[in-house]
Amino acid sequence: MSDAPILRDTERTTGRSALQNNIQAAMALAGAVRSTLGPRGLDKLLIDDDGRTLVTNDGVTVLESAKVEHPVARMMINASSVQDKIARDGTTSTVLMSAEMLQNAWHLVTQDVHPAIIARGFRMAETHAHEVLMELTLESEFKHRLLATRTSLAGKGHHSMQILLSELAVEAAEAIQVETENGIIADPTRVKILPQSGGSISDTRLVTGLVLAKNRIHEDMPRVAGAGKILLIDGGIERRSMKNDMKINVTSPGVLESFRAKEVELLQEQIDHLKTLGIGLLACKEGIDEEAKIMLANEGIQAFRRVARSDLDLLARGCGATLISDVKRATSKDLGAFISSKNETWGSVAHWIVETEEGGATLIACGSTETVLGEVERSFADALGVACRMLEDKRLLAGGGATHVALARRLRRFAETIPGREQLGAEAFADALEVIPRVLAENAGLDPIDTLLQLVAAQVNGGEDSHHLGLDLLNRKPADMVESGVLEPYLIARQSIAGATEAAISILRIDDVLWAKQDPSMADVPEME
């Protein structure tokens, strides 16, 4: 048998070396977003290949914009992306806790504790943490939801921007909520963000209904239309174009005139069909013929063309309409309903505002520069996601690291009831949760260890609601977070802990890494003799 190795052209790392390299990658990734956490977090400047710059405080934006090749780092980024998709906040916390769990696990591995045992301890601690979280929740009122939304914007922009965007986000969430058999559902994708360069952030406002930078296609069409029926066309109303290889021999002037008359007749048939359906509003993805414009105006139908497909989808969802490709195939079942439609001119730009029965809203985002405008859009999107989730689940937790410290204290007592080495894993899990208050203090210029000890002592010596005591970074001492208005949704904390644990356990269970030195699909080609 040949002595050649089985895994040729492959670099292999096994055992503790593989785990150590993976944990180092996770810690490096966490270090990239560590300084963005909390109200005193700093911003990151991102530069792409084309030299375009982006200044942001959003952890998931930093991670997803970075070019990361290490597979373990990609796993951490995926956990952060899932957190952003589900809860819209807590992305940085997820990465920090997961990296801290891995670092604590490494200390146990060096003491000959098997990674599988540590993973079981993590899983036991996670299960108990979810039970404790339920006990720490408090039911929210409207003012609490507003404060929690504002907390999600901590560190993003200045204070007045946080107040404005949180109020607009809560208002938008209220506008799009829908009662279903399973409770309230609020879909943030039903809120359109319309950026407008120039002005200040204070000019940002929320408009009820869908707003598009469009003008009606003919001046004789009504500027304002009351409640009626709407038809959405994934196409246009235009004359049929001839095939490239088609030729027409015109023998007399009357033939060409008849040809054009027939085209107008076909357009009139389409407009007559719209009139039969009782259409009051028409929106097309493509163009509308000049002759058709006049016909639509004569029938009193308000029409818009070159509407983006994404906007047509929003209209379809808000009005209950169905997108069709051909006007002649339209039936009454394809129609939707709208409350009002009007054209308004803001500055020098015409805007189309549609108010629908299913609700909907548009944020007119303003900013003095493109950089500021981009941050306003991202911040509002995050705040809106949090506000929508709180309508679906109104439970809240104390912020400022209060919940994480309370969880860690209870998990340590729970770990004492575990007889095996899994106890060490549960204790490491509890220690990892305290990374949140430590980083919050660190980013505020405080000593992380001393601040954490003060907070733990305050909770131990506190009364019945001692789990509400967290870090007041303004006064630089522990304070009641509920009274201070620093709150976070239960869903964010729950998903953050679950995502961090899954990522940590997945990485912890890897003990063999194989790096292919070449594309495995490229087989070696033997040399010709």
Secondary structure as UniProt FT lines:
FT   TURN            8..9
FT   STRAND          10..14
FT   HELIX           15..33
FT   HELIX           34..36
FT   TURN            39..40
FT   STRAND          44..47
FT   TURN            49..50
FT   STRAND          53..56
FT   HELIX           59..65
FT   HELIX           71..87
FT   HELIX           91..109
FT   TURN            110..112
FT   HELIX           115..136
FT   STRAND          138..139
FT   HELIX           142..152
FT   TURN            153..155
FT   HELIX           159..176
FT   STRAND          177..180
FT   TURN            181..182
FT   STRAND          183..186
FT   HELIX           188..190
FT   STRAND          191..198
FT   HELIX           201..203
FT   STRAND          205..208
FT   STRAND          210..212
FT   TURN            219..220
FT   STRAND          224..225
FT   STRAND          228..233
FT   TURN            244..245
FT   HELIX           253..277
FT   STRAND          279..284
FT   HELIX           290..298
FT   TURN            299..300
FT   STRAND          302..304
FT   HELIX           309..319
FT   HELIX           327..329
FT   HELIX           332..334
FT   STRAND          336..346
FT   TURN            347..348
FT   STRAND          349..356
FT   TURN            357..358
FT   STRAND          361..367
FT   HELIX           370..392
FT   STRAND          395..398
FT   TURN            399..401
FT   HELIX           402..415
FT   TURN            416..417
FT   HELIX           422..433
FT   HELIX           435..443
FT   TURN            444..445
FT   HELIX           448..461
FT   TURN            464..465
FT   HELIX           466..468
FT   STRAND          469..472
FT   TURN            473..476
FT   STRAND          477..480
FT   HELIX           481..484
FT   STRAND          487..489
FT   HELIX           490..508
FT   STRAND          512..516
FT   TURN            520..521
//
